[in-house]
Amino acid sequence: MTTNDTLRRLRYALDIDDSHVVTAIASAGEETSLEQVSKWFKREDEDGFVELSNVTFCRFLDGLIIQSRGLRPDGIVPEPLSFVSNNEILKKVRIALELRDDDMNAIFERADFVVTKAELGSFFRKEGHRHYRECPDQVLKKFILGLSKDTE
């Protein structure tokens, strides 16, 4: 899944508009415009499409965290990652929304998708840990789909 596609899906799931995306990125120390954001939301085959860089996408995710939880105690905005894996996306959204394991499982259930506690934990381990597992696109898509469904 591309960064543009993931941003589109998160925008829909979290019900945020273009100005909120601009504000989130600014919170993490990068300036952008509404015009630029609208280009990221275009489909790849549309005129004016611009690919969203991993660095800017990481700043968006960090900005969501800063907006919901505030700056870190030391006041430092984290340096953006040059590559944002599905594991990092899952981790940063979890932090921004202050989700626990039970909350995450409920989100997956809303998408009719089962993730065991061990499997979920493996996505949050450090790369290189013997129980680390890469988060497949399918799992990230189901998580974002579950976020978009209301809890009724």
Protein Blocks (a to p, Z undefined) as FASTA:
>chain_A
ZZklmmmmmmmmnopafklmmmmmmmnopacdfklmmmmmpcfkbghiacddfklmmmmm
mmmmmmmnopafkopacdddfbdcfklmmmmmmmmnopafklmmmmmmmnopacdfklmm
mmmpcehiakbccddfklmmmmmmmmmpccZZ
